[in-house]
């Protein structure tokens, strides 16, 4: 069964009587450039249960920085509260395409591949990863969003995850939700390590990570990559 779920509103401040979770604090310098007219890709990929597995968002580089005055919520709080489509049979979830598109238009792309570089570099990667139908070279940037274990799956399996699996999950919205709600140090440390790594120059010439203007203080955490 595939279901659409809205998140219970997540706040960095626990309610009265609620067990205190990890306080995510961030200092944001809005000095990245916004993409120009992000659009949803026409193609999607689905899992064996019929649920959404992957989709893409395309854009071209823009010239204007974001305008934080237009943000109803801080970028990390907006992201963690985006609604998801859940595939209960597989224990997975994925941010709904419409919500991710709206987020991208407000805050920019989280992580993307630069399609303006040599196709010789990119084509083997897309072919190997089965992503060719999600790419449109008429645009310079593509962000590919993938499903991840659901919040329930992570909560039930958290003690079984290896350090490698924590690293693989560290860019997932569901792990951020789990860390925010529980304060579990393993999840917090995995996300903090991922964000610190994301601020360094990309290892591959065609991979760029968004929101590179973030500064971190006191284990501050903001997700800067999705499904990459």
C-alpha positions in Angstrom: 0.0 0.0 0.0 1.3 3.4 -1.0 0.2 6.3 1.2 0.7 10.0 1.4 1.7 11.2 4.8 2.1 14.7 6.2 4.6 15.0 9.0 3.6 15.9 12.5 5.2 19.3 12.9 8.7 19.0 14.1 10.2 21.8 16.2 13.6 22.3 17.6 12.0 23.1 21.0 10.2 20.2 22.8 6.8 20.9 24.2 6.3 21.0 27.9 6.4 17.6 29.4 8.1 16.1 26.3 11.4 14.4 26.6 14.1 16.7 25.3 15.5 15.7 22.0 18.7 17.0 20.3 18.5 20.8 19.7 19.4 21.5 16.1 20.7 25.0 15.7 22.1 26.6 12.6 23.8 29.7 11.5 23.0 30.3 7.8 24.7 32.7 5.4 22.4 32.9 2.4 25.2 33.3 -0.1 24.4 30.5 -2.6 22.7 31.2 -5.9 19.1 30.1 -6.5 18.3 27.9 -9.5 16.4 29.3 -12.3 12.8 28.0 -12.7 13.1 24.5 -11.2 10.8 21.9 -12.9 9.9 18.3 -12.2 11.3 15.8 -14.6 8.6 14.0 -16.8 9.8 10.5 -15.8 9.8 8.6 -12.5 10.9 5.2 -11.3 8.7 3.0 -9.1 9.4 0.1 -6.8 8.0 -3.5 -6.9 5.1 -2.5 -4.8 4.1 0.3 -7.1 5.4 3.1 -4.9 7.5 6.0 -6.1 11.2 5.2 -5.9 13.0 8.0 -7.7 12.3 11.3 -9.5 14.2 14.3 -10.7 14.1 18.1 -10.6 15.8 20.1 -13.3 17.0 23.7 -13.3 19.5 26.1 -14.8 21.9 28.2 -12.8 20.5 31.5 -11.6 22.1 34.7 -10.6 20.1 35.8 -7.5 20.8 34.7 -3.9 17.9 33.4 -1.8 15.7 35.8 0.2 15.5 34.5 3.8 12.8 37.1 4.5 10.4 35.0 2.4 11.0 31.9 4.5 8.2 30.9 6.8 10.5 28.4 8.6 14.2 28.0 8.7 15.4 25.8 5.8 16.2 22.7 7.9 12.8 22.8 9.7 11.0 23.3 6.4 12.9 20.3 5.0 12.2 17.9 7.9 8.5 18.6 7.7 8.0 18.0 4.0 5.2 15.4 3.4 6.2 11.9 2.1 4.8 9.1 0.1 5.2 5.8 2.0 5.3 2.3 0.7 4.3 0.3 3.7 5.2 -3.1 2.3 8.8 -2.1 1.8 9.1 0.2 4.8 10.3 3.2 2.6 9.3 6.7 2.1 10.1 9.6 -0.3 9.4 13.3 -0.2 6.5 14.1 -2.5 7.6 15.6 -5.8 5.4 18.6 -5.5 6.7 19.4 -2.0 10.3 19.0 -3.0 9.7 21.2 -6.0 8.2 23.9 -3.9 11.1 23.6 -1.4 13.6 23.9 -4.3 11.9 27.1 -5.6 12.1 28.6 -2.1 15.5 27.5 -0.9 17.4 26.1 -3.9 18.5 22.6 -4.9 20.0 20.5 -2.1 22.4 18.5 -4.2 22.7 18.3 -7.9 24.7 17.0 -10.9 26.1 19.6 -13.3 25.0 18.4 -16.8 27.0 21.1 -18.5 30.2 19.1 -18.2 31.4 16.5 -20.6 28.8 13.8 -21.3 31.7 11.3 -21.4 31.9 11.7 -17.6 28.2 11.6 -16.8 26.7 9.1 -19.2 28.5 6.0 -17.8 27.4 7.1 -14.3 23.8 7.5 -15.2 23.8 4.2 -17.1 25.4 2.4 -14.2 22.9 3.8 -11.7 19.9 3.3 -14.0 19.2 7.0 -14.1 19.2 7.7 -17.9 15.4 8.2 -18.0 15.6 10.8 -15.2 18.1 13.1 -17.1 17.3 15.9 -19.5 20.4 17.6 -20.9 18.5 20.6 -22.0 19.0 21.7 -18.4 22.4 22.3 -16.7 21.4 20.9 -13.2 19.6 17.8 -12.2 18.7 16.8 -8.6 17.7 13.1 -8.3 15.5 12.4 -5.2 15.4 8.8 -4.0 13.3 6.9 -1.5 14.8 5.9 1.9 13.9 3.8 4.9 10.9 5.3 6.6 11.0 6.8 10.0 9.3 3.7 11.4 11.8 1.4 9.8 14.7 3.4 11.2 13.2 3.5 14.6 12.7 -0.3 14.6 16.1 -1.1 13.1 18.3 1.5 14.7 20.2 -0.9 16.9 21.0 -3.1 13.9 22.7 -0.4 11.7 26.4 -0.5 11.2 28.6 2.6 11.0 28.6 2.3 7.2 24.8 2.1 7.1 24.5 5.2 9.3 26.8 7.0 6.8 24.5 5.9 3.9 21.4 7.1 5.7 22.9 10.4 6.9 21.5 12.4 4.0 17.9 11.0 4.4 15.1 13.1 5.7 13.9 10.2 7.8 17.1 9.9 9.7 17.0 13.6 10.4 13.4 13.2 11.7 14.5 10.3 13.9 17.5 12.2 15.3 15.4 15.3 15.9 12.7 13.3 17.8 15.0 11.0 19.7 18.3 12.8 20.2 20.0 9.5 19.4 23.7 10.3 19.4 24.5 7.8 16.7 22.1 9.5 14.3 23.2 13.0 15.3 26.9 12.2 14.8 26.2 10.6 11.4 24.4 13.7 10.2 27.0 16.0 11.6 29.7 14.1 9.8 27.8 14.2 6.5 27.2 17.9 6.7 30.8 18.6 7.6 32.0 16.5 4.6 29.4 18.2 2.3 31.0 21.6 2.9 34.3 20.5 1.4 35.0 20.7 -2.3 33.3 17.9 -4.2 35.5 14.9 -5.1 34.0 14.6 -8.5 34.0 17.5 -11.0 30.4 17.1 -11.8 28.9 16.8 -8.3 28.0 20.0 -6.5 26.4 20.2 -3.1 23.9 22.9 -2.3 23.8 25.3 0.6 27.6 25.6 0.8 27.1 28.8 2.7 26.2 27.1 5.9 28.4 27.5 8.9 28.3 25.0 11.8 28.4 25.7 15.5 27.7 23.5 18.5 26.9 20.4 16.4 24.5 22.4 14.3 22.8 20.2 11.6 21.1 21.1 8.4 20.7 18.5 5.7 22.5 19.5 2.5 22.1 16.4 0.4 19.2 14.2 -0.6 19.5 10.8 -2.0 23.0 11.4 -3.3 
